[in-house]
Structures are given as C-alpha cells and as structure tokens.
C-alpha cells in the first residue's frame, strides 16, 4: 500500500510540474496563477499546495525538471569526448529554434527582477548549474584538454550567459549562417585549449 501511495504522489507531482512548465512557458510568471496550474493538472488548489508551497516553487521545480540542458545531455551520452568538443557541439546547437521549455529559464530570469522569492530560488538553481559547469571545466583541465590558467567559474558564467542570450536572440529576431557561427565557436573554443609551446608543436626553440 505504501508503494502505491508513494507512486501516486510522485505521479501527481510530475503532473503538476508538467502543467507548470506548459502554463509558465505560455503565459509567463506574472500572467500565471496557482489556480491556472492546478486546473491544467486537473487538481484543486488545496491539492496543489500539498506538493508545492508557492508559484516560485513551481517555477523553479518546472525549470529543474523540464529546463533543457544540452551540454549535460551530451556529457551523459559521450563521457569520453573532450570538453572542448562538447562545448563546440553544444554552442553550435544553441542558435537554433528553441522549444517552449527553454523559455522557462528566461521567464525565471524576468520574474527574479521583480519577485524576491523567485530571485532566491533562481540564485540557488543557477549556482548549482555554475558549479556543475565549473567541475566540468576542472575535469577538462586535469586531463590536459583545457588551459589550466582558465577560471572555471568564469567559463561557467560565459556558458550560462551564452545559453540565455541565444534563447532570447533567436533566429526569428536575428539569424546567422551555420558555418559562420561554427567558425566563430571554433575560435572561441580553441582559445580555451592549452597554449602549446614551439617545442610541443615541433618548431625550433
């Protein structure tokens, strides 16, 4: 019986998060009421509050569950590929059209400017993403794939900013040739790699 109750509770929570992701993406934070999410999930307001304490809790919960993380997905699929290659592949995909879930992060960023409870929760979420990215950079540095002089936190900040920026400036607003974008990224990613000395590349010292 306990397993059934637990399974049902988890299913209900996931249904609420799915409804929250859909409604927030469509209406934004300020345009969404808790009642809207409860209705979309087929539940009452009181039932919703058994699982989530506030709109902010729902927004960040939906972002954690449905927010797209292409770099993390690539790392999971290709754990032995170099960090530089993974960054390049992820960056090349960033300028494409984004699914609605990608805009959850943008809605959270906008809401954080005006709602302290969202800002606090988002700060924690972004901190977790930055820590994960920093660890990825440090791993690349330890394997000799990335310049050891780089600040992992600075690289993480750059990656987060690029992801947010390309979501906002999408191809409908401003497009760029795929090859030109990739060539730019190659130069950026190459600058993250270790600087080779003349001796290492076979030139006289």
C-alpha positions in Angstrom: 0.0 0.0 0.0 2.8 2.4 0.9 4.4 1.9 -2.5 1.1 2.7 -4.3 0.7 5.9 -2.3 4.2 7.0 -3.0 3.9 6.2 -6.6 0.7 8.1 -6.9 2.2 11.1 -5.0 5.2 11.1 -7.4 2.9 10.9 -10.4 0.8 13.8 -9.1 3.9 15.9 -8.5 5.2 15.3 -12.0 1.8 16.1 -13.5 1.9 19.5 -11.6 5.4 20.2 -12.9 4.4 19.4 -16.4 1.4 21.7 -16.1 3.5 24.4 -14.6 6.1 24.2 -17.4 3.4 24.5 -20.0 1.5 27.4 -18.4 4.6 29.4 -17.4 6.1 29.0 -20.8 2.8 30.2 -22.4 1.8 33.0 -20.0 4.9 34.0 -18.1 5.2 34.2 -14.4 3.1 37.3 -13.8 0.4 36.0 -16.1 0.1 32.7 -14.3 -1.9 32.0 -11.2 -1.6 28.9 -9.0 -5.2 28.2 -9.9 -4.2 28.1 -13.6 -1.6 25.4 -12.9 -3.9 23.4 -10.7 -6.6 23.5 -13.3 -4.3 22.4 -16.1 -3.2 19.5 -13.9 -6.8 18.6 -13.1 -6.4 19.3 -9.4 -7.7 21.7 -6.8 -5.7 24.5 -5.3 -5.6 22.7 -2.0 -4.2 19.6 -3.6 -1.5 21.6 -5.3 -0.4 23.1 -2.0 0.2 19.6 -0.7 3.2 19.4 -3.1 4.3 23.0 -3.7 4.4 26.0 -1.4 4.2 28.8 -4.0 4.3 29.9 -7.6 8.1 30.4 -7.2 8.5 26.8 -6.0 6.5 25.6 -9.0 8.5 27.7 -11.5 11.9 26.5 -10.3 10.6 23.0 -9.9 9.5 23.0 -13.5 12.8 24.5 -14.6 14.7 21.8 -12.8 12.6 19.1 -14.4 12.0 20.3 -17.9 14.6 23.0 -18.5 16.7 21.9 -21.4 20.4 21.2 -20.6 22.0 20.1 -23.9 25.6 20.1 -22.6 24.7 17.8 -19.7 22.9 15.5 -22.1 26.0 15.3 -24.3 28.3 14.6 -21.4 26.0 11.8 -20.3 25.9 10.4 -23.9 29.6 10.8 -24.7 31.5 10.7 -21.4 34.9 10.2 -23.0 34.7 13.0 -25.5 36.8 16.1 -24.8 35.2 19.0 -23.0 36.2 21.3 -25.9 34.4 19.2 -28.4 31.3 19.0 -26.2 31.3 22.8 -25.8 31.6 23.3 -29.5 28.7 20.9 -30.3 26.5 22.5 -27.7 27.3 26.0 -28.9 26.5 25.1 -32.5 23.1 24.0 -31.4 22.3 27.0 -29.3 21.3 29.3 -32.1 18.6 27.0 -33.4 14.9 27.4 -32.7 14.1 26.6 -29.0 11.2 24.5 -27.7 8.8 26.2 -25.2 10.6 24.6 -22.2 13.8 26.6 -23.0 11.9 29.8 -22.1 11.3 28.7 -18.6 14.8 30.0 -17.7 14.0 33.3 -19.4 10.7 33.6 -17.5 12.5 32.9 -14.3 15.2 35.5 -15.0 12.5 38.1 -15.8 10.4 37.2 -12.7 13.6 37.3 -10.5 13.9 41.1 -11.2 10.5 41.8 -9.5 9.9 38.9 -7.1 12.4 38.2 -4.3 11.2 34.7 -3.7 11.9 33.8 -7.4 15.3 35.5 -7.2 16.3 33.5 -4.1 15.3 30.2 -5.7 16.8 31.0 -9.0 20.1 32.1 -7.4 20.4 28.6 -5.9 19.5 26.9 -9.2 22.0 28.9 -11.2 24.6 28.3 -8.6 24.1 24.6 -9.0 24.4 24.8 -12.8 27.5 27.0 -12.4 29.1 24.5 -10.0 28.4 21.7 -12.4 30.0 23.6 -15.3 33.0 24.6 -13.2 33.5 20.9 -12.3 33.4 20.0 -16.0 36.0 22.6 -16.8 38.2 21.5 -14.0 37.9 17.9 -15.2 39.0 19.1 -18.7 41.9 20.9 -17.2 43.0 17.9 -15.2 43.0 15.9 -18.5 45.0 18.5 -20.3 42.1 19.4 -22.6 41.6 23.0 -21.3 44.1 25.7 -20.4 44.9 25.3 -16.6 45.1 29.1 -16.3 41.4 29.5 -17.0 39.0 30.3 -14.3 36.4 27.5 -14.2 33.8 29.9 -12.7 34.4 32.5 -15.5 34.0 29.8 -18.2 30.8 28.6 -16.4 29.5 32.2 -16.3 30.2 32.6 -20.0 28.4 29.3 -20.9 25.3 30.3 -18.9 25.3 33.8 -20.4 25.6 32.4 -23.9 22.8 30.0 -23.4 20.5 32.7 -22.1 21.4 35.1 -24.8 20.9 32.7 -27.7 17.5 31.8 -26.3 16.5 35.5 -26.3 18.1 36.4 -29.6 16.6 33.5 -31.6 16.7 33.1 -35.4 13.3 34.8 -35.8 14.9 38.0 -34.4 18.4 37.7 -35.9 19.8 34.8 -37.9 23.3 33.9 -38.8 24.8 31.4 -41.2 25.5 28.0 -39.6 29.0 27.8 -41.0 29.9 31.3 -39.9 28.6 30.7 -36.4 30.5 27.4 -36.1 33.7 29.0 -37.3 33.4 31.7 -34.6 32.8 29.0 -32.0 35.8 27.1 -33.1 37.9 30.1 -32.5 36.4 30.7 -29.1 36.7 27.0 -28.0 40.3 26.9 -29.4 41.2 29.8 -27.1 40.2 27.7 -24.2 42.6 24.9 -25.0 46.2 24.8 -23.6 48.7 27.1 -25.2 51.3 24.9 -27.0 54.9 25.9 -26.9 57.1 25.8 -30.0 58.8 22.7 -28.8 55.5 20.9 -28.3 54.4 21.6 -31.9 57.7 20.7 -33.4 59.2 24.1 -34.1 62.7 25.1 -33.0 63.1 26.7 -29.6 
